[in-house]
């Protein structure tokens, strides 16, 4: 949580209505809601470097303190620019007025507040009043978020730093046949999501080996149109291969979920060697005490990858 001039900002957005995982000011419009005010952000010259969170904070640093309102929360998020009906060419990525018009077109009870350009009014039985934060979010959901299976929030700032570092390292070693990357990140840091976001787009098969078998943390991030998990527990190698072949036939990126509590001579572990010359990635996840106590299976996993 960050506080600027009596405003509280969370480091994760309140809405994320795009299929992209990372903020791109050329493709995304940034918005914020505070009390009943709806505004824009993202027009900064260094918007890409700042990220959406940084853009919102920088925008509010230039505003007055408005201490008379007390301290309040700021909600923010992004929308694909292509989803916004632009009434005229906007300068400096200011798309809030366009969205105002979309809300007014959606609900005839809503109109502009002549005293405040950032505020919309709604007609009630007793007169008019400003829209609340919750009502603005409801309108935005109808306009931009309806029908999405899940809000795919981007990774935390520190996770994005690791993702960037991994990608840069891979780009510098594109000629390598095998890359081993060893990291020590606490589970609560969210390394499962980091692993998911770090998988290269060209990868066809991922072997996810977990000591705790906490792979639900990764599968919860799946894009159902792209990713498919293949279970291995209590299943034969033939059954597993059939699922992998079927998923690849359907154009899915396959995640083979494997427990580190398999025996090191298990045919599920040897299964990895069948894919050593394909575009595959291997994650040994949850490498805490439980995993290191199974050192023989780690050796066997690495042997199957290398040999």
C-alpha positions as CSV (number, residue, x, y, z in Angstrom):
1,X,0.0,0.0,0.0
2,X,1.3,3.5,-0.9
3,X,-0.2,6.8,0.4
4,X,0.1,10.0,-1.6
5,X,-1.6,13.2,-0.5
6,X,-4.3,11.5,1.5
7,X,-4.8,8.8,-1.1
8,X,-4.2,5.1,-0.6
9,X,-3.0,3.0,-3.6
10,X,-2.7,-0.8,-3.6
11,X,0.1,-2.3,-5.7
12,X,-2.4,-4.5,-7.6
13,X,-5.1,-3.0,-9.9
14,X,-8.8,-3.3,-9.1
15,X,-9.6,-4.3,-12.7
16,X,-7.6,-5.6,-15.6
17,X,-9.7,-5.8,-18.7
18,X,-7.2,-7.0,-21.2
19,X,-5.7,-10.4,-22.1
20,X,-2.2,-8.9,-21.7
21,X,-0.3,-9.6,-18.5
22,X,1.8,-6.5,-18.6
23,X,1.0,-2.8,-18.9
24,X,1.6,-1.2,-22.3
25,X,0.6,2.4,-22.7
26,X,0.4,2.1,-26.4
27,X,-2.3,-0.6,-26.1
28,X,-3.9,0.2,-22.8
29,X,-5.8,3.1,-21.3
30,X,-5.2,3.6,-17.6
31,X,-8.1,4.7,-15.3
32,X,-8.6,5.5,-11.6
33,X,-11.6,6.1,-9.4
34,X,-11.5,8.1,-6.2
35,X,-14.7,8.8,-4.3
36,X,-17.0,9.6,-7.3
37,X,-14.3,11.0,-9.5
38,X,-13.2,9.0,-12.6
39,X,-10.0,10.0,-14.3
40,X,-7.2,8.9,-16.7
41,X,-3.5,8.2,-16.5
42,X,-0.8,6.7,-18.7
43,X,0.2,9.7,-20.8
44,X,3.6,10.2,-19.2
45,X,6.7,10.1,-21.4
46,X,8.1,7.3,-19.3
47,X,4.8,5.4,-18.8
48,X,6.2,2.1,-19.9
49,X,9.0,2.4,-17.3
50,X,6.6,3.5,-14.6
51,X,4.1,0.8,-15.1
52,X,0.4,1.4,-14.5
53,X,0.8,1.6,-10.7
54,X,3.6,4.2,-11.1
55,X,1.5,6.2,-13.6
56,X,-1.5,6.4,-11.2
57,X,0.8,7.5,-8.3
58,X,2.6,10.1,-10.4
59,X,-0.7,11.5,-11.6
60,X,-2.0,12.0,-8.1
61,X,1.3,13.6,-6.9
62,X,0.4,16.6,-9.0
63,X,-3.0,17.0,-7.5
64,X,-4.0,19.0,-4.4
65,X,-4.2,17.3,-1.1
66,X,-7.9,17.7,-0.8
67,X,-7.6,17.2,3.0
68,X,-11.3,18.1,3.5
69,X,-12.2,14.7,2.1
70,X,-10.0,12.8,4.6
71,X,-8.0,9.8,3.5
72,X,-9.6,7.5,1.0
73,X,-8.8,4.6,-1.4
74,X,-8.0,5.0,-5.1
75,X,-9.2,2.2,-7.4
76,X,-7.4,1.8,-10.7
77,X,-6.9,-0.5,-13.7
78,X,-6.6,-0.7,-17.4
79,X,-8.7,-1.4,-20.5
80,X,-7.7,-2.1,-24.1
81,X,-7.8,1.1,-26.0
82,X,-9.5,-0.8,-28.9
83,X,-12.6,-1.4,-26.6
84,X,-13.1,2.4,-26.1
85,X,-15.4,4.3,-28.4
86,X,-13.4,7.4,-29.0
87,X,-15.6,10.5,-29.6
88,X,-12.6,12.6,-30.7
89,X,-8.8,12.4,-30.7
90,X,-7.6,12.7,-27.1
91,X,-4.3,14.2,-26.0
92,X,-2.0,12.6,-23.5
93,X,-3.9,9.3,-23.2
94,X,-6.9,10.9,-21.6
95,X,-9.7,8.5,-22.4
96,X,-11.9,9.2,-19.3
97,X,-14.2,11.6,-21.2
98,X,-14.8,8.9,-23.9
99,X,-15.8,6.4,-21.2
100,X,-18.1,9.0,-19.6
101,X,-19.9,9.2,-23.0
102,X,-20.1,5.4,-23.1
103,X,-21.7,5.3,-19.6
104,X,-24.2,8.0,-20.5
105,X,-25.1,6.1,-23.7
106,X,-25.5,2.9,-21.6
107,X,-27.8,4.5,-19.0
108,X,-30.0,7.5,-19.8
109,X,-30.3,8.3,-16.1
110,X,-26.7,9.3,-16.1
111,X,-25.5,12.8,-17.1
112,X,-22.5,15.1,-16.8
113,X,-21.9,17.2,-13.7
114,X,-21.7,20.7,-15.1
115,X,-19.6,21.7,-12.0
116,X,-17.0,18.9,-12.2
117,X,-15.8,17.4,-15.5
118,X,-14.5,14.3,-13.7
119,X,-17.9,13.5,-12.1
120,X,-21.0,11.9,-13.4
121,X,-24.5,12.4,-11.9
122,X,-27.3,9.9,-11.8
123,X,-31.0,10.8,-11.7
124,X,-33.0,9.4,-8.8
125,X,-36.6,9.7,-7.5
126,X,-35.5,12.6,-5.3
127,X,-33.2,14.4,-7.6
128,X,-29.6,13.8,-8.8
129,X,-26.5,12.7,-7.0
130,X,-22.9,11.7,-8.0
131,X,-22.2,8.1,-9.0
132,X,-20.5,6.1,-6.3
133,X,-17.2,4.2,-6.8
134,X,-19.2,1.0,-6.8
135,X,-21.6,2.2,-9.4
136,X,-18.8,3.4,-11.7
137,X,-17.1,0.0,-11.4
138,X,-20.4,-1.7,-12.2
139,X,-20.8,0.4,-15.4
140,X,-17.1,-0.4,-16.4
141,X,-17.7,-4.1,-15.8
142,X,-20.7,-4.0,-18.2
143,X,-18.8,-2.1,-20.8
144,X,-15.5,-3.9,-20.7
145,X,-15.4,-6.8,-18.3
146,X,-18.6,-8.7,-19.1
147,X,-18.0,-12.3,-20.3
148,X,-14.4,-12.6,-19.1
149,X,-13.8,-15.9,-17.4
150,X,-11.4,-14.4,-14.9
151,X,-9.6,-11.2,-14.2
152,X,-5.9,-12.0,-15.0
153,X,-4.1,-9.5,-12.7
154,X,-0.5,-8.9,-13.6
155,X,2.3,-10.0,-11.4
156,X,3.6,-8.0,-8.5
157,X,6.4,-5.5,-9.2
158,X,9.1,-7.7,-7.8
159,X,7.9,-10.7,-9.7
160,X,8.0,-8.7,-12.9
161,X,11.6,-7.8,-12.1
162,X,12.5,-11.5,-12.0
163,X,10.5,-12.3,-15.1
164,X,12.4,-9.5,-17.0
165,X,15.7,-10.9,-15.7
166,X,15.0,-14.4,-16.8
167,X,13.8,-13.3,-20.3
168,X,17.0,-11.1,-20.8
169,X,19.2,-14.1,-19.8
170,X,17.3,-16.4,-22.2
171,X,17.7,-13.9,-25.0
172,X,21.4,-13.8,-24.4
173,X,21.7,-17.6,-24.6
174,X,19.4,-18.5,-27.5
175,X,22.0,-20.9,-28.9
176,X,22.2,-23.0,-25.7
177,X,20.8,-26.5,-25.9
178,X,20.0,-26.6,-22.2
179,X,19.6,-23.8,-19.6
180,X,19.6,-24.5,-15.8
181,X,18.2,-21.7,-13.6
182,X,18.4,-22.1,-9.8
183,X,16.5,-19.6,-7.7
184,X,15.6,-19.5,-4.0
185,X,12.2,-17.7,-3.7
186,X,9.8,-18.2,-0.8
187,X,6.4,-19.7,-1.7
188,X,4.5,-16.7,-0.4
189,X,6.5,-14.5,-2.8
190,X,4.2,-16.0,-5.5
191,X,6.9,-17.9,-7.4
192,X,4.2,-20.3,-8.9
193,X,2.7,-17.3,-10.8
194,X,6.2,-16.1,-11.7
195,X,7.0,-19.5,-13.1
196,X,3.7,-19.5,-15.1
197,X,4.4,-16.0,-16.6
198,X,8.1,-16.8,-17.4
199,X,7.3,-19.8,-19.7
200,X,8.4,-18.9,-23.2
201,X,5.6,-18.5,-25.8
202,X,7.2,-21.2,-28.0
203,X,7.3,-23.8,-25.3
204,X,5.0,-26.8,-26.0
205,X,5.4,-28.9,-22.9
206,X,6.1,-28.0,-19.3
207,X,7.0,-30.6,-16.6
208,X,6.0,-29.1,-13.3
209,X,7.6,-31.2,-10.4
210,X,6.5,-30.2,-7.0
211,X,7.4,-31.6,-3.6
212,X,4.1,-30.4,-2.0
213,X,2.2,-30.9,-5.3
214,X,0.9,-27.3,-4.9
215,X,0.4,-27.0,-8.6
216,X,-3.1,-25.6,-8.1
217,X,-1.3,-22.3,-7.6
218,X,-0.1,-22.4,-11.2
219,X,-3.2,-24.0,-12.8
220,X,-5.3,-21.2,-11.2
221,X,-3.5,-18.8,-13.6
222,X,-4.1,-20.9,-16.7
223,X,-5.6,-19.4,-19.8
224,X,-8.1,-22.2,-20.7
225,X,-7.8,-21.4,-24.4
226,X,-4.0,-22.0,-24.3
227,X,-3.0,-24.2,-21.3
228,X,-4.0,-27.7,-20.3
229,X,-2.9,-29.6,-17.2
230,X,-2.2,-33.4,-17.5
231,X,-2.4,-35.3,-14.2
232,X,0.1,-38.1,-13.5
233,X,-0.9,-39.3,-10.1
234,X,-2.1,-43.0,-10.1
235,X,-1.9,-43.1,-13.9
236,X,0.2,-45.2,-16.3
237,X,2.8,-43.7,-18.7
238,X,0.6,-44.7,-21.6
239,X,-2.4,-42.8,-20.2
240,X,-0.2,-39.7,-19.6
241,X,1.2,-39.8,-23.1
242,X,-2.3,-40.2,-24.6
243,X,-3.4,-37.0,-22.8
244,X,-0.3,-35.1,-23.9
245,X,-0.8,-36.1,-27.5
246,X,-4.5,-35.2,-27.4
247,X,-3.8,-31.8,-25.9
248,X,-1.0,-31.0,-28.4
249,X,-3.4,-32.1,-31.2
250,X,-5.8,-29.5,-29.9
251,X,-3.2,-26.8,-30.0
252,X,-2.8,-26.6,-26.2
253,X,0.4,-25.9,-24.2
254,X,0.7,-28.9,-21.9
255,X,1.6,-28.8,-18.2
256,X,2.5,-32.3,-16.9
257,X,2.0,-32.2,-13.2
258,X,4.4,-34.5,-11.4
259,X,4.9,-35.2,-7.7
260,X,8.4,-35.2,-6.3
261,X,7.3,-38.0,-4.1
262,X,7.4,-40.4,-7.0
263,X,10.1,-43.1,-6.8
264,X,13.3,-42.0,-8.6
265,X,12.9,-45.1,-10.9
266,X,9.3,-44.3,-11.7
267,X,8.3,-44.4,-15.3
268,X,6.7,-41.0,-14.7
269,X,10.1,-39.6,-14.1
270,X,11.7,-41.4,-17.0
271,X,8.8,-40.0,-19.1
272,X,10.7,-36.7,-19.2
273,X,13.5,-38.1,-21.3
274,X,11.1,-38.7,-24.2
275,X,10.9,-34.9,-24.7
276,X,14.6,-34.0,-24.3
277,X,14.9,-32.9,-27.9
278,X,11.6,-31.0,-28.1
279,X,10.7,-27.5,-27.0
280,X,10.0,-28.3,-23.4
281,X,10.6,-26.6,-20.0
282,X,11.0,-28.2,-16.6
283,X,10.1,-26.6,-13.3
284,X,11.2,-28.1,-10.0
285,X,8.9,-26.2,-7.8
286,X,8.6,-25.8,-4.0
287,X,12.3,-26.6,-3.5
288,X,12.1,-26.5,0.3
289,X,13.2,-29.1,2.8
290,X,10.7,-31.6,1.5
291,X,12.2,-31.5,-2.0
292,X,15.8,-31.5,-0.9
293,X,15.1,-34.6,1.3
294,X,14.3,-36.3,-2.1
295,X,17.7,-35.5,-3.6
296,X,17.8,-38.7,-5.5
297,X,14.7,-37.9,-7.4
298,X,16.1,-34.4,-8.3
299,X,19.2,-36.1,-9.6
300,X,17.1,-38.5,-11.7
301,X,15.0,-35.6,-13.1
302,X,18.1,-33.7,-14.1
303,X,19.7,-36.8,-15.6
304,X,16.6,-37.4,-17.8
305,X,16.7,-33.8,-19.0
306,X,20.4,-33.8,-19.8
307,X,21.0,-37.3,-21.0
